[in-house]
Amino acid sequence: MKVLDLQCAHGHGFEGWFASHEDFESQLARGLVECPVCGDKAIAKQLSAPRLNLGAAKAPAAAATAPETHVAVPQQARWLQAVRELMAKTEDVGERFAEEARRMHYGEAEERGIRGQATPEQAQALAEEGIPVVQLPIPDALKETLQ
């Protein structure tokens, strides 16, 4: 198994696991590798240090007595977590988004969290009617069940 450090054209770094370097190149050429944050398919391999597994090395005694330090969660990991939560707590109404948002705004349907697709013109019309709309690009990988 080959673990590669990858980065999209927007600067989002992530890790990819492939059977071999040739497998990575093949998937990249077929457009199968995409950024989990923004869905960009312009992916570049980054330099990374090899991981050497030298067996069950013992930790130095000084490390056992060192105080624990808090490790900050990277910003993109927080963003991915927020998107996953949004996906779990909202209903996907697909291309009926504008229609459903209007129905809720005018009291014709129960208010609830929805998400879906709207054209820029539909989003502009909703905003002009006083219906708040937020555009959130969600990569295809997050729209499916993670394995």
N, C-alpha and C positions, 0 to 999 in steps of 0.2 A: 504494500500500500504506500502510495506516494502522497505526502501532505504538502501542499503548495500554498504560499502566501500570495494572494491575488489582490488586485486593485482595479476598480473601474475608472473610467475617464473622469468621474466626478470626485475622485479621491477617497471613495469608501473602500477600506481594507477589509478583507475577509479571507477565510481559509477554505481550500478545496481539497477533497480527498479523491484520488484517482488510482486506478490499478497500476498505471505506469505513466511515464512522461508522454509516451506515444498516445495513450488513452486521453490525456489532457489535451494534447494538440488536436486530436481527432474531434473531441467534443467541442473544442473552441471553434474549429473550422466549420462545424455543422450548426453553430449558433446555440448550443445547448448549455453553455456556461453563462450565467447572468448574475449581476450584483443582487444580493438578497435585500439590500436597502432600497435601491431605486430601479432595479430591473434592467439597467444598462448592460448591453452585451459587448461593449468595447472593453475587454478585460486584458490586463497585462500581468504577467508573472513578476513578482518582486523578488529581490535578493533575500535569502534567508539562510540562517545558520543550520547546518545539519544537526539532527538530534541523534545523539549517540547513546544507545542503551548498553551500558557496561555492566549490567547485572545489578545485584542488590547491594549497591554502595551504601555505607552507613553515613548518616548525617553527622556532621561535627557536633561535639558536645555544646559548643557555644551557641549553635542555632537552636538547640532545645530550650535554652534559657532566655533567648531574645524575646522581647515583648512583641505581641502580635501587632501588626500594622493593618490599617483599613485600606483595602484596595478599591479604588474608585472604579465604578462600572463605566465603561466607555459610552460616549454619547450615542453612538449608533446602536449599541445593544439596548439602551433605554428606549430609543425610538422604535426598534423592532418589537420590544415588549409592549409598548403603547399601541402599536398597530395591531398586534395579535389580540390585545384586549378589546380594541375597537371592533375587530372582526367578530369576536365572540359575543359582544353585547349589542350588535346591531343586526337588523334584517336587511338582506340583500334584495332590493326590489328591481335590480337590473336597469333596463332602459326605461322603466316606468318611474324613474326617480323624480323628474319634474312634476309629473302628474300626481304622484303620491305626496310630494312635499306640499303642493297646492291644496290637496284634499285635507291634509292635516292642518295647514295654516288657516283654512276657512272653516274648520270644525266639521268637515264632512267625514273625517276618518279619525280614529283614535291616535293620539300623539304617541310616538315611539321613536327610538333611534333607527334611522334607515341609512343605507348607503346604496349607491348605484352609479349609473353612467348618465351624464348630461352633456350636451354639446355646449360649447362656449356661449352660443346664443341663448340656450335655455337657462344656463346659469346666470347670465346677465339679466334676463327677463325676471327670474326669480328674485334676484337682488333688488331690482327696481320695484317689485311688488312688496318689498320689505321682508322677504323670506330669506333668512340667513343660510348661506351655502358655503361650504369649505371644500376646496379642491385638495384631495390627498392622493398623490400617486402611490398606488400599492402594487408592488411587484407581483407577477403571476405566481411566483413560488409561495407567497403568503396567502394566496386565495385558496390554496389546497391544503389538505391535512399534511402536517409535517411528519416525516417518518424517522 
